[in-house]
Amino acid sequence: MTLSPHVFRRLSRGGVLAVALAAVWGCGGGEAPTTTPSPTQSGPVISPVASGTAIDFAEAARLYYEGDFEGALAIYSAAVENGSDTERQAGLWEIARIQASRGEHADAERNLELLRASSPEHETDRRALLLLGTVEFAQGDLDESREAFEAYVETKSPAAAYALLGLADVGVGGRQRGRRAGAAQPGAAGRSAGQRGSRRQVHDGSAIRG
């Protein structure tokens, strides 16, 4: 998939998150990521698991699509807590996707780091890398987000355009952060006032608005 340059200029931060989430839901292919997962000492962020909860991914998917997110999370959490290695990885992935879609980005990040540290199959690891970059960006962790998106692009996935879109928005966020830091320096207000009064000031109408 190829995204034209004007798409990068017109999508806001929310748009980047939306298309990235769409990518991790549906796109496959590409090479294994070459980055090393970040070590973490924290346990997974999961729902309480009632005794006897069956690990049934088909039932969890049905509950999710019917809008019973808590019911789906309970089953996925049972997989994380009581399942095999493969079931644990699948449970972490599904929980992280739901958390990301609900704006629980820190929780999703922790679960994705645990998933990547468990040495999943490269397709799962690759998708986790894209979602990790997305939730890190949502929290303002621009350096970490950039690293994840760049690593995803290197996998040559058909969905690499989504990571490029994320990188574009990370760049915008970095420039905005730099401008805020500059404005906080002594004398910045005076310089800004002088610039506003100058007829020679250049207005860049193509600036990206995030």
SEVOBA-869692 format. One record per residue: z, x, y of N, C-alpha, C, O, CB in turn; residue in one letter. Coordinates in steps of 0.05 Angstrom, whole numbers, padded with zeros to 5 digits, always signed. Atoms other than C-alpha are relative to their C-alpha. Glycine has a CB too. Example, Ala and Ser with C-alpha at 12.3 -4.5 7.8 and 13.67 -1.06 7.14 Angstrom:
+00000+00018-00024+00156+00246-00090+00000+00018+00024+00013+00039+00024+00025-00020+00001A/-00001-00016-00024+00143+00273-00021+00014-00015+00022+00018-00005+00044-00029+00009+00009S/
This chain:
+00000+00017-00024+00000+00000+00000+00000+00018+00025+00015+00037+00026+00025-00019+00000M/+00001-00015-00024-00018+00026+00069+00008-00017+00024-00002-00040+00026-00028+00012+00005T/-00008+00015-00024+00016+00004+00133-00012+00014+00025-00009+00038+00028+00031-00001+00002L/+00012-00011-00024-00021+00013+00199+00021+00007+00020+00043-00003+00019-00020-00020+00011S/-00020-00009-00019+00013+00048+00257+00013-00022+00017+00036-00020+00024-00012+00019+00019P/-00012+00021-00017+00023-00016+00297+00022-00014-00014+00040-00025+00000-00021-00020+00009H/-00022+00013+00015+00068-00043+00242+00025+00015+00006+00046+00002+00009-00006-00001-00030V/-00024-00015-00005+00116+00014+00253+00011-00005+00028+00036-00005+00032-00006+00030-00002F/-00009+00005-00027+00119-00002+00327+00012-00028+00004+00029-00032+00021-00023+00004+00020R/-00008+00028-00005+00131-00076+00319+00024-00009-00017+00037-00028-00010-00023-00018-00006R/-00022+00008+00016+00183-00079+00264+00026+00010+00011+00028+00034+00018-00004+00009-00029L/-00026-00008-00009+00255-00078+00285+00016+00011-00023+00007+00012-00045+00015-00024+00014S/-00018-00010+00022+00314-00049+00246+00002-00021-00021+00001-00014-00045+00028+00007+00011R/-00002+00021+00021+00322-00116+00211-00025-00002-00016-00024-00008-00040+00006-00027+00013G/+00025+00001+00014+00249-00115+00193-00002+00022-00020-00012+00018-00043-00023+00001+00019G/+00001-00023+00019+00255-00046+00162+00017-00006-00024+00009-00001-00047+00010+00025+00014V/-00018+00006+00022+00314-00069+00120-00013-00021-00018-00011-00019-00043+00026-00010+00010L/+00012+00021+00016+00276-00131+00098-00022+00010-00018-00023+00004-00042-00010-00022+00018A/+00023-00009+00017+00213-00096+00075+00009+00021-00020-00002+00022-00042-00021+00012+00018V/-00010-00020+00020+00253-00040+00041+00013-00015-00023+00009-00007-00046+00020+00019+00013A/-00011+00016+00022+00292-00092+00002-00021-00013-00017-00019-00015-00041+00019-00021+00011L/+00022+00011+00015+00227-00125-00017-00012+00021-00019-00020+00015-00041-00021-00011+00018A/+00011-00022+00016+00202-00058-00042+00016+00006-00025+00005+00009-00047-00003+00025+00017A/-00017-00007+00023+00261-00044-00087+00001-00023-00020+00007-00019-00043+00028+00008+00009V/+00001+00023+00019+00254-00114-00117-00025+00001-00017-00024-00007-00040+00002-00026+00016W/+00025+00004+00014+00182-00108-00137-00018+00023-00007-00036+00019-00024-00015-00018+00014G/+00019-00022+00004+00148-00040-00136+00009+00020-00021+00032+00026-00023-00005+00014+00027C/-00006-00019+00021+00143+00009-00192-00019+00024+00002-00036+00025+00020-00002-00012-00028G/+00018-00023+00001+00109+00074-00210+00011+00023+00016+00030+00020+00031-00027-00007+00010G/-00008-00024-00015+00115+00144-00181+00014+00020-00018+00020+00015-00041+00018-00008+00023G/-00013-00021+00014+00149+00208-00201+00030-00001+00003+00041-00016+00020-00010+00027+00010E/-00029+00000-00001+00222+00222-00214+00010+00014+00026-00002+00034+00034+00012+00015-00024A/-00011-00013-00024+00264+00239-00151+00010+00028-00007+00019+00033-00030+00023-00017+00012P/-00008-00027+00004+00281+00312-00143+00027+00006+00014+00037+00029+00011-00021+00020+00009T/-00025-00005-00014+00344+00304-00101+00024-00002-00019+00022-00016-00040+00004-00020+00023T/-00025+00001+00015+00414+00314-00129+00018-00022+00011+00024-00022+00035+00014+00027-00001T/-00017+00021-00010+00458+00252-00125+00026+00011+00012+00036+00031+00002+00007-00020-00022P/-00024-00009-00013+00518+00259-00079+00024-00006-00018+00026-00028-00029+00004-00013+00027S/-00023+00005+00016+00583+00268-00118+00019-00020+00013+00021-00020+00038+00015+00026-00006P/-00019+00020-00012+00634+00212-00108+00024-00002-00019+00021-00002-00043-00013-00027+00004T/-00024+00004+00016+00706+00204-00131+00009-00029-00001+00028-00035-00015+00022+00018+00012Q/-00008+00028-00001+00709+00130-00116-00012-00016-00023-00033-00009-00034-00009-00013+00027S/+00010+00017+00021+00702+00076-00168-00020-00020+00011-00024-00022+00036+00022-00014-00014G/+00020+00020-00009+00650+00020-00165+00013-00023+00016+00037-00029+00011-00016-00010-00023P/-00009+00024-00014+00657-00039-00118-00011-00024-00014-00035-00030-00011-00008+00001+00031V/+00010+00022+00017+00653-00098-00165+00019-00023+00003+00041-00021+00015-00002+00009-00030I/-00017+00024-00001+00681-00168-00173+00021+00001-00023+00017+00016-00042-00017-00025-00003S/-00019+00002+00022+00743-00183-00215-00014-00011-00025-00030-00029-00023+00024-00018+00008P/+00013+00008+00025+00724-00191-00288+00020-00015-00017+00041-00004-00025-00011+00024-00015V/-00018+00016+00017+00756-00248-00327-00003+00009-00029-00024+00017-00038-00006-00030+00003A/+00000-00007+00028+00774-00234-00399-00021-00018-00015-00022-00042-00011+00028-00004-00013S/+00019+00015+00016+00718-00254-00447-00027-00006+00014-00043-00020+00003+00012-00026-00008G/+00025+00004-00014+00662-00253-00394-00023+00013-00016-00022+00037-00020+00001+00011+00029T/+00022-00011+00015+00597-00245-00433-00019+00015+00018-00024+00008+00041-00015-00023-00014A/+00020-00016-00014+00547-00192-00412-00027-00012-00006-00040-00004-00027+00002+00030-00007I/+00025+00015+00004+00486-00236-00406-00017+00002+00025-00014-00014+00044+00005-00030-00008D/+00015-00005-00024+00435-00210-00356-00019-00023+00006-00025-00029+00030-00016+00026-00003F/+00017+00023-00005+00389-00270-00365+00015-00022+00013+00005-00035+00032-00013-00010-00027A/-00016+00020-00012+00445-00317-00348+00008+00008+00029+00008-00009+00047+00026-00005-00016E/-00007-00010-00027+00465-00274-00288-00024-00004+00019-00021-00012+00042+00008+00029-00001A/+00024+00004-00016+00393-00276-00263-00004-00030+00007-00011-00037+00030-00025+00011-00014A/+00003+00029-00005+00391-00352-00271+00020-00009+00022+00013-00024+00040+00005-00016-00026R/-00020+00007-00020+00456-00359-00232-00007+00010+00028-00004-00005+00048+00028+00011-00008L/+00008-00011-00026+00431-00314-00177-00022-00017+00013-00020-00024+00037-00009+00029-00003Y/+00022+00015-00012+00366-00352-00167+00007-00029+00006-00007-00043+00021-00024+00001-00018Y/-00009+00027-00007+00404-00417-00166+00020+00000+00023+00031-00020+00032+00013-00014-00024E/-00017-00003-00023+00447-00390-00110+00029+00005-00006+00046+00006+00012-00002-00024+00016G/-00028-00006+00008+00511-00376-00150+00003+00030-00001+00004+00042-00023+00007-00014-00028D/-00001-00029-00002+00518-00305-00126+00026+00011-00013+00026+00031-00026-00001+00009+00029F/-00025-00010+00011+00591-00299-00146+00000-00001-00031+00010+00016-00044+00024-00017+00010E/+00003+00001+00029+00575-00322-00216-00016+00023-00012-00010+00034-00032-00012-00027-00009G/+00017-00022+00008+00520-00271-00222+00015+00027+00002+00014+00043-00016-00026+00001+00017A/-00015-00025-00004+00565-00216-00194+00021+00004-00021+00027+00026-00029+00012+00000+00028L/-00021-00002+00021+00619-00232-00245-00012+00011-00025+00001+00027-00039+00013-00028-00005A/+00012-00010+00024+00571-00220-00302-00009+00029+00003-00005+00045-00015-00024-00018-00008I/+00008-00028-00004+00542-00157-00272+00024+00018+00001+00023+00041-00008-00016+00002+00027Y/-00024-00016-00001+00612-00132-00259+00012+00004-00028+00022+00026-00034+00021-00014+00018S/-00009-00004+00028+00630-00144-00332-00017+00021-00014-00007+00037-00030-00003-00027-00016A/+00017-00021+00011+00570-00101-00350+00009+00028+00009+00009+00047-00007-00029-00005+00008A/-00009-00026-00011+00596-00045-00305+00026+00008-00013+00030+00031-00020+00003-00002+00030V/-00027-00006+00010+00667-00050-00332+00001+00003-00030+00016+00020-00040+00019-00022+00008E/-00003+00001+00029+00655-00064-00406-00025+00007-00016-00025+00008-00040+00010-00026-00008N/+00025-00003+00014+00582-00050-00422-00006+00028-00009+00009+00047-00004-00022-00010+00017G/+00011-00026+00007+00543+00007-00452-00009+00015+00025-00009+00004+00047-00023-00002-00021S/+00009-00016-00023+00517+00063-00408-00024-00014+00013-00026-00016+00038-00008+00028-00009D/+00023+00013-00011+00451+00026-00400+00008-00026+00014-00003-00032+00036-00020-00007-00022T/-00009+00025-00013+00486-00040-00384+00015+00006+00025+00013-00009+00045+00017-00017-00020E/-00015-00008-00024+00532-00005-00335-00019+00006+00023-00015-00002+00045+00019+00023-00006R/+00020-00007-00021+00472+00024-00298-00014-00024+00011-00018-00027+00035-00020+00020-00011Q/+00014+00024-00008+00436-00042-00297+00018-00018+00018+00010-00030+00037-00010-00016-00024A/-00019+00016-00016+00499-00077-00271+00004+00012+00028+00005-00003+00047+00026-00001-00015G/-00003-00013-00026+00509-00026-00216-00024-00005+00018-00021-00011+00042+00004+00030-00003L/+00024+00004-00015+00437-00034-00194-00001-00028+00011-00007-00033+00035-00025+00006-00017W/+00002+00028-00009+00439-00110-00191+00022-00006+00021+00016-00020+00040+00003-00019-00024E/-00021+00004-00019+00506-00110-00155-00007+00012+00027-00003-00001+00048+00027+00011-00010I/+00007-00013-00025+00481-00060-00103-00022-00016+00014-00021-00018+00039-00009+00029-00006A/+00021+00016-00013+00419-00102-00090+00011-00024+00013+00004-00031+00036-00022-00008-00021R/-00012+00024-00012+00460-00164-00078+00017+00008+00024+00016-00006+00045+00017-00015-00021I/-00017-00008-00023+00509-00127-00034-00017+00008+00024-00010+00001+00047+00017+00024-00008Q/+00017-00008-00023+00453-00097+00008-00012-00025+00013-00014-00026+00038-00023+00018-00010A/+00012+00024-00011+00421-00166+00017+00020-00016+00016+00013-00032+00033-00013-00017-00022S/-00021+00015-00013+00488-00193+00040+00012+00016+00024+00031+00007+00037+00022-00007-00019R/-00010-00016-00021+00500-00137+00090+00024+00016-00007+00037+00028+00011+00006-00017+00023G/-00023-00016+00009+00554-00103+00049-00009+00028-00006-00009+00037-00029+00014-00013-00025E/+00014-00025+00004+00522-00036+00060+00017+00023-00011+00007+00039-00027-00013+00009+00026H/-00017-00021+00010+00581+00010+00048+00006-00003-00030+00006+00017-00044+00027+00001+00016A/-00005+00005+00029+00596-00023-00019-00025+00006-00016-00024+00018-00037+00008-00029-00004D/+00025-00006+00013+00523-00019-00038-00005+00030-00003-00014+00040-00023-00024-00013+00014A/+00003-00029+00000+00521+00055-00019+00017+00013-00022+00007+00030-00037+00007+00012+00027E/-00017-00012+00020+00580+00071-00063-00010-00005-00029-00011+00013-00045+00029-00011+00002R/+00010+00006+00026+00551+00035-00123-00027+00014-00006-00031+00022-00029-00005-00030-00003N/+00025-00015+00004+00483+00068-00113+00005+00029-00006-00009+00041-00023-00018-00003+00024L/-00007-00027+00005+00515+00136-00111+00010+00004-00029+00003+00023-00042+00020+00010+00020E/-00010-00001+00028+00551+00122-00176-00023-00004-00020-00023+00010-00040+00021-00022-00004L/+00023+00004+00018+00487+00096-00207-00017+00026-00003-00024+00034-00025-00018-00023+00011L/+00016-00025+00001+00448+00159-00188+00014+00022-00014+00002+00039-00027-00008+00008+00028R/-00016-00021+00013+00504+00203-00212+00002-00003-00031+00009+00015-00045+00028+00001+00011A/-00002+00006+00029+00500+00170-00281-00026+00008-00015-00028+00002-00039+00006-00029-00005S/+00025-00009+00012+00430+00200-00294-00016-00023-00013-00022-00023-00036+00006+00021-00021S/+00016+00022+00011+00391+00135-00301-00029+00009-00005-00037+00031+00003+00000-00024+00019P/+00029-00006+00002+00317+00132-00320-00012+00004+00027-00002-00008+00047-00014-00023-00016E/+00010-00008-00026+00274+00160-00265-00010-00024+00017-00008-00023+00041-00023+00019-00003H/+00008+00024-00015+00246+00091-00246+00023-00013+00014+00021-00020+00038-00015-00020-00018E/-00024+00011-00012+00315+00064-00234+00011+00019+00022+00020+00009+00043+00022-00005-00021T/-00010-00019-00019+00336+00128-00198-00017-00001+00025-00007+00001+00048+00001+00028-00012D/+00018+00000-00023+00275+00125-00153+00005-00025+00017+00006-00022+00042-00030+00000-00010R/-00005+00024-00016+00288+00053-00132+00028+00001+00013+00031-00008+00036-00001-00025-00018R/-00027-00003-00012+00362+00069-00121-00002+00018+00024+00013+00014+00044+00019+00011-00021A/+00003-00018-00022+00340+00125-00075-00010-00014+00025-00001-00010+00047-00019+00023-00007L/+00011+00015-00023+00299+00078-00031+00021-00019+00012+00024-00021+00036-00024-00016-00008L/-00020+00019-00010+00355+00027-00027+00023+00015+00013+00035+00006+00033+00010-00018-00023L/-00021-00016-00012+00405+00082-00013-00007+00008+00029+00010+00006+00047+00005+00025-00017L/+00009-00006-00027+00364+00105+00047+00002-00024+00019+00008-00021+00042-00028+00011+00000G/+00000+00025-00016+00361+00033+00071+00028-00006+00009+00033-00013+00032-00012-00023-00016T/-00027+00007-00008+00436+00020+00069+00013+00022+00017+00030+00016+00033+00017-00006-00025V/-00010-00021-00017+00452+00088+00099-00010-00004+00029+00005+00000+00048-00008+00028-00011E/+00011+00005-00027+00405+00072+00157+00015-00023+00013+00021-00022+00037-00030-00006-00002F/-00013+00024-00011+00439+00004+00166+00028+00007+00011+00038-00006+00029+00002-00021-00021A/-00027-00009-00009+00506+00041+00175-00002+00021+00022+00019+00030+00031+00016+00010-00023Q/+00003-00020-00021+00477+00090+00226+00002+00028-00010+00003+00047+00006+00021-00004+00020G/-00001-00027+00011+00479+00149+00178-00029+00011-00001-00041+00012-00022+00013+00000-00029D/+00028-00006-00002+00412+00175+00202-00009+00025-00016-00030+00025-00028-00008+00004+00029L/+00007-00025+00015+00413+00245+00171-00002-00006-00030-00021+00002-00043+00020+00022+00005D/+00000+00007+00028+00431+00218+00102-00024-00018-00007-00037-00015-00027+00026-00013-00008E/+00022+00018+00004+00380+00162+00109-00027+00014-00001-00043+00009-00018+00000-00022+00021S/+00025-00015-00001+00325+00210+00128-00004+00016-00026-00026+00017-00036+00000+00019+00024R/+00002-00015+00025+00340+00254+00068-00009-00017-00023-00025-00009-00040+00027+00014-00006E/+00007+00018+00022+00336+00195+00021-00029-00009+00002-00043-00010-00018+00019-00024-00001A/+00028+00010-00004+00271+00168+00050-00020+00023-00006-00040+00018-00018-00004-00011+00028F/+00018-00022+00005+00239+00237+00049-00003+00006-00030-00024+00012-00040+00009+00025+00015E/+00000-00005+00029+00259+00247-00023-00016-00022-00014-00030-00016-00034+00028+00001-00011A/+00015+00022+00013+00230+00179-00040-00030+00004+00004-00046-00001-00014+00008-00027+00012Y/+00029-00005-00005+00163+00196-00007-00010+00021-00019-00033+00019-00028-00004+00009+00029V/+00009-00021+00018+00160+00258-00050-00005-00009-00029-00018+00004-00044+00021+00022+00000E/+00005+00010+00027+00161+00215-00113-00028-00012-00003-00037-00018-00025+00021-00022-00006T/+00027+00011+00000+00091+00190-00094-00002-00028-00011-00021-00035-00025-00018+00019-00016K/+00000+00028+00009+00110+00119-00108-00020-00017+00015-00026-00011+00039+00028-00012+00003S/+00018+00018-00014+00061+00063-00091+00014-00013+00024+00001-00023+00042-00010-00022-00019P/-00015+00012-00022+00117+00037-00046+00009+00020+00021+00026+00015+00037+00024-00014-00010A/-00008-00021-00019+00122+00102-00006-00003-00009+00029+00011+00002+00046-00017+00026-00005A/+00004+00010-00028+00097+00065+00056+00026-00012+00011+00031-00010+00035-00022-00021+00001A/-00025+00011-00009+00164+00030+00059+00019+00022+00009+00033+00019+00029+00014-00017-00022Y/-00017-00023-00008+00200+00097+00061-00010+00012+00026+00006+00021+00043+00001+00021-00022A/+00011-00011-00025+00152+00121+00115+00008-00018+00024+00014-00008+00046-00030+00002-00001L/-00009+00019-00021+00170+00058+00155+00029+00006+00006+00037+00005+00030-00004-00029-00010L/-00028-00007-00004+00243+00075+00145+00003+00026+00016+00020+00027+00034+00015+00002-00026G/-00001-00025-00014+00231+00146+00169-00007-00004+00030+00005+00009+00047-00018+00021-00012L/+00007+00005-00027+00197+00120+00231+00023-00012+00016+00028-00005+00039-00024-00019+00001A/-00023+00013-00014+00257+00076+00248+00023+00019+00003+00038+00018+00022+00008-00025-00015D/-00021-00020-00002+00305+00133+00233-00006+00018+00024+00013+00025+00039+00002+00017-00026V/+00007-00016-00023+00267+00174+00285+00006-00014+00026+00016-00001+00045-00029+00007-00001G/-00006+00015-00024+00274+00119+00336+00030+00000+00005+00039+00004+00027-00011-00029-00002V/-00029+00000-00003+00348+00114+00322+00011+00027+00009+00030+00027+00025+00013-00007-00027G/-00009-00026-00009+00356+00189+00331-00005+00005+00029+00012+00016+00043-00013+00021-00017G/+00007-00003-00029+00321+00188+00398+00018-00017+00017+00027-00008+00039-00029-00006+00005R/-00018+00017-00016+00363+00130+00422+00028+00012+00001+00042+00011+00021+00001-00028-00012Q/-00027-00013+00000+00427+00166+00400+00000+00024+00019+00020+00028+00032+00007+00009-00029R/+00001-00023-00019+00404+00228+00438+00001-00009+00029+00014+00004+00045-00025+00015-00006G/-00001+00009-00028+00392+00188+00501+00028-00010+00008+00037-00005+00030-00020-00023+00004R/-00027+00009-00006+00461+00156+00496+00018+00024+00004+00035+00024+00022+00011-00018-00023R/-00016-00023-00003+00492+00224+00487-00005+00014+00027+00013+00023+00040-00004+00020-00023A/+00007-00012-00025+00454+00251+00547+00011-00016+00023+00019-00004+00044-00030+00002+00002G/-00011+00017-00022+00476+00192+00590+00029+00004+00004+00040-00001+00025-00007-00029-00006A/-00029-00003-00002+00548+00208+00574+00008+00027+00012+00031+00032+00018+00012-00002-00027A/-00007-00026-00011+00543+00279+00602+00005-00003+00030-00006-00020+00043-00024+00019-00004Q/-00005+00000-00029+00571+00294+00672-00025+00002+00017-00042+00019+00011+00020+00022+00008P/+00023-00001-00017+00520+00281+00726-00024-00016-00009-00044-00019+00005-00008+00028+00004G/+00023+00015+00011+00476+00239+00682-00006-00025+00016-00029-00032+00021+00005-00008-00029A/+00004+00025-00015+00487+00176+00723-00015+00007+00026-00033-00008+00034+00026-00013+00007A/+00013-00007-00025+00466+00212+00787-00029+00007-00005-00046+00000+00011+00014+00024+00013G/+00028-00007+00006+00403+00240+00754-00016-00025-00005-00038-00027+00004-00001+00019-00024R/+00014+00025+00006+00385+00171+00729-00006-00015+00025-00028-00026+00027+00016-00017-00019S/+00005+00014-00025+00393+00141+00798-00023+00013+00015-00039-00001+00027+00026-00001+00017A/+00021-00014-00015+00349+00195+00828-00027-00006-00013-00047-00008+00001+00005+00029+00000G/+00025+00005+00014+00296+00183+00775-00010-00028+00006-00034-00032+00009+00004+00004-00030Q/+00009+00027-00005+00296+00109+00787-00012-00003+00028-00029-00019+00033+00024-00020-00003R/+00010+00001-00027+00284+00122+00861-00025+00015+00005-00037+00013+00026+00021+00010+00019G/+00024-00016-00004+00226+00167+00850-00025-00016-00007-00026-00029-00027+00001+00025-00018S/+00025+00014+00006+00156+00138+00855-00017+00014-00021-00036+00004-00031-00016-00003+00026R/+00015-00016+00020+00132+00193+00809+00010-00005-00028+00000+00007-00047+00001+00029+00007R/-00010+00005+00026+00172+00165+00751-00022-00011-00018-00037-00028-00010+00024-00019+00001Q/+00020+00009+00019+00129+00154+00689+00013-00020-00019+00034-00015-00030-00012+00025-00016V/-00010+00020+00018+00140+00091+00650-00018-00001-00025-00042-00004-00024+00000-00028+00014H/+00015-00001+00025+00120+00095+00577+00001-00028-00012+00021-00036-00024+00012+00021-00019D/+00002+00027+00010+00098+00025+00557-00003-00001-00030-00001-00023-00042-00022-00014+00012G/+00004+00001+00029+00087+00046+00485+00026+00006-00015+00025+00011-00040-00021+00019-00009S/-00025-00007+00013+00161+00060+00471+00006-00020-00022+00001-00044-00019+00022+00002+00020A/-00008+00018+00022+00187+00032+00406+00026-00013+00007+00045+00000+00015+00001+00015-00027I/-00025+00016-00005+00238-00022+00414+00012-00008-00026-00001-00023-00041-00005-00025+00018R/-00012+00005+00025+00286-00025+00356+00022-00021+00003+00035-00028-00017+00012+00025-00012G/
